[in-house]
Amino acid sequence: MAKKRFPYLLGHGEIASLYGVERQTSQLWKTRGVLGEPDAVISGNPYWLLPTVLGLAEDGSREYLSERLKEYKADIDGGYEVSDAAELPHIVGLKEIPWIFGKKYMDIYQWRVRRSFAPEDAMVSGSPLWLLETVLEDAERRGRVTVQDGIDRIRAGEREQIKPRGRKPAAEPKPTPPPLPDTRTFRPGEHSAEEVAAFAAELLEAGFSLSVRPKR
């Protein structure tokens, strides 16, 4: 199968490399609004067009590394520049490909392990990406049945979205925990071991944790 041309897309890994910063810095630029909303989200991962990324250097506050840019372009076989996200071809990742075949993620994973699936058209920030055209041609060549509904979803622009970070809010607020018992001090000659044991048993029975810290 002939290798297709693939647009220049960058994830946080490529952006960080291009500007000589840590990956977390690129993510921070996104959080602070320096880097705008992604031009594409595929399999839950954000991607930006090359002109968008190079635009970060326009105000003079940061500068990309020319050699890194050359290296990046060399890594994208058949790469070409797209200036408008609307002009991007249909691109899919591992979470959308199961839609095409009506399969589970692990089925597609096994195809890749057994090398019975088309190699990715590009690897961006550690994630494999394919042109929809590549996947469909490979399916036809191998005689695999495809699901038109899944293909239509992809052509309509539907993709697995980025999952929100952090914990989901609880459906019901947690009850207020009971107040801690007053601190008690047990001294030799004033209290017996039985009194200490009774107080400890009372705490444990009430559901409290107990730490014993000896003092002179």
BELVENHU-V445508 format. One record per pair of residues at least 24 apart in sequence whose ideal C-beta (glycine too) atoms are under 10 Angstrom apart, sorted by the first residue. I is the first residue (numbers start at 1). J is the second residue. Records with the same first field share a line. If there is no record, write none. Layout:
I=J + J
This chain:
1=118 + 119 + 134 + 137 + 138 + 141
2=78 + 134 + 137
3=77 + 78 + 119 + 121 + 134
4=77 + 78 + 89 + 121 + 122 + 130 + 131 + 133 + 134 + 137
5=76 + 77 + 78 + 79 + 80 + 89 + 121 + 131
6=76 + 77 + 78 + 79 + 80 + 89 + 91 + 120 + 121 + 122 + 124 + 129 + 130 + 131 + 134
7=39 + 40 + 47 + 49 + 50 + 76 + 78 + 79 + 80 + 81 + 82 + 85 + 87 + 88 + 89 + 91 + 121 + 122 + 129 + 131
8=47 + 48 + 49 + 50 + 51 + 53 + 54 + 69 + 72 + 73 + 76 + 79 + 80 + 81 + 82 + 122 + 124
9=38 + 39 + 40 + 42 + 45 + 46 + 47 + 48 + 49 + 50 + 52 + 53 + 76 + 79 + 82 + 88 + 91 + 122 + 124 + 125 + 129
10=38 + 39 + 46 + 47 + 48 + 49 + 50 + 52 + 53 + 54 + 72 + 76 + 124 + 125
11=38 + 42 + 45 + 46 + 47 + 48 + 53 + 124 + 125 + 126 + 127 + 129
12=38 + 45 + 46 + 47 + 48 + 125 + 126
13=123 + 124 + 125 + 126 + 127
14=47 + 48 + 50 + 53 + 68 + 69 + 71 + 72 + 75 + 76 + 124 + 125
15=47 + 48 + 52 + 53 + 56 + 64 + 72 + 125
16=68 + 125
17=64 + 65 + 68 + 69 + 71 + 72 + 125
18=50 + 53 + 54 + 56 + 57 + 63 + 64 + 65 + 66 + 68 + 69 + 71 + 72
19=53 + 56 + 57 + 62 + 63 + 64 + 65 + 68
20=62 + 63 + 64 + 65 + 68
21=62
23=125
25=62
26=53 + 56 + 125
29=56 + 62
34=59 + 61 + 62
37=85
38=85 + 162
39=82 + 83 + 84 + 85 + 86 + 88
40=82 + 85 + 88 + 91 + 129 + 157 + 159
41=93 + 159 + 160 + 161 + 162
42=88 + 91 + 92 + 93 + 94 + 95 + 96 + 124 + 127 + 129 + 130 + 159 + 160 + 161
43=91 + 92 + 93 + 94 + 95 + 96 + 97 + 127 + 128 + 129 + 159 + 160 + 161 + 162
44=93 + 94 + 95 + 96 + 127 + 159 + 160 + 161 + 162 + 163
45=93 + 95 + 124 + 125 + 126 + 127 + 129 + 159 + 160 + 162
46=125 + 161 + 162
47=85 + 88 + 91 + 93 + 124 + 125 + 127 + 129
48=85
49=81 + 82 + 83 + 84 + 85 + 87 + 88
50=76 + 79 + 80 + 81 + 82 + 83
51=81 + 82 + 83 + 84
52=82 + 83 + 85
54=81
72=124
75=122 + 123 + 124
76=121 + 122 + 123 + 124
77=121 + 122
78=121 + 122
79=122
86=157
88=157
89=121 + 131 + 132 + 133 + 134
90=130 + 131 + 132 + 133 + 135 + 136 + 151 + 154 + 155 + 156 + 157 + 159
91=121 + 122 + 124 + 129 + 130 + 131 + 132 + 133 + 134 + 154 + 159
92=121 + 128 + 129 + 130 + 131 + 132 + 134 + 135 + 150 + 151 + 154 + 159 + 160
93=120 + 124 + 127 + 128 + 129 + 130 + 159 + 160
94=120 + 127 + 128 + 129 + 130 + 160
95=127 + 159 + 160 + 161
96=129 + 130 + 132 + 135 + 150 + 153 + 154 + 158 + 159 + 160
97=128 + 130 + 132 + 135 + 139 + 150 + 154
98=147 + 150 + 160
99=146 + 147 + 149 + 150 + 151 + 152 + 153 + 154 + 158 + 159 + 160
100=130 + 132 + 135 + 136 + 139 + 144 + 145 + 146 + 147 + 148 + 149 + 150 + 151 + 153 + 154
101=135 + 139 + 144 + 145 + 146 + 147 + 150 + 151
102=145 + 146 + 147 + 149 + 150
103=144 + 145 + 147 + 150
108=135
111=138 + 142 + 144
116=142 + 144
117=142 + 144
118=142
177=207 + 208
178=206 + 207 + 208
180=206 + 208
181=206 + 208
185=215
187=215
